[in-house]
Amino acid sequence: MMTKLYLIRHGITEWNMSGRYCGYKDINLSKKGIAQARKLAESLKDVCFDSIYCSDRKRALQTKNIIFGNRKFCKVGDLREINFGSIEGLNHDQIMKKYPKAYKEWLSDPYKGRIPQAETMQAFRKRIICVVKDILADSCGKTVALVCHGGVIAIFVSSILKSKKFWSYVPHPASVTVVEYKNNRFKVRAFDKR
């Protein structure tokens, strides 16, 4: 029996637009992000979702509300974005001044590089794989929406594809990635659809 996961990245925020790292920080959607979520809602209107799971951050919850209205859903803290630690809220230039060596190493290979006080990629990957497995256990044969974050989708998709190219799999804001699960195997059916 096949389970279909629709991984929905939230709409854009002011921090996204200004290049500031936004992980655990609880930031609202921007006006543009609200418009993006409305457009995405239109493209998803014919999909019959059996259940909805959503990160507990405002930007994801606002996106969920725009797409699904007041439908019943499950708020899941473990669907949060990676915790960027000491670079939360900073942009590229600010980080290059404060943590040039660590930041360059992390951008080059986020699995080896380390940002001070940040969640490691290994811990982030483990958290996301565990939460997806929990959701799958409750959703066999269903069509499920997961409203979450770019990094969450990137770590999950890159894990399925056994790729270390994390940055290549960060989708655009207000996009959908579709993953099918059958016979204990994942298949990426669509990536970064807008």
HELIX and SHEET records of a PDB file:
HELIX    1   1 GLU A   14  MET A   17  1                                   4    
HELIX    2   2 LYS A   31  LEU A   44  1                                  14    
HELIX    3   3 LYS A   58  PHE A   68  1                                  11    
HELIX    4   4 GLY A   77  LEU A   79  5                                   3    
HELIX    5   5 GLY A   85  ILE A   87  5                                   3    
HELIX    6   6 HIS A   92  LYS A   98  1                                   7    
HELIX    7   7 PRO A  100  SER A  108  1                                   9    
HELIX    8   8 MET A  121  ALA A  137  1                                  17    
HELIX    9   9 GLY A  150  ILE A  160  1                                  11    
HELIX   10  10 PHE A  166  TYR A  169  5                                   4    
SHEET    1   A 6 CYS A  74  LYS A  75  0                                        
SHEET    2   A 6 SER A  51  CYS A  54  1                                        
SHEET    3   A 6 THR A 143  CYS A 148  1                                        
SHEET    4   A 6 THR A   3  ARG A   9  1                                        
SHEET    5   A 6 VAL A 176  LYS A 182 -1                                        
SHEET    6   A 6 ARG A 185  LYS A 193 -1                                        
END                                                                             
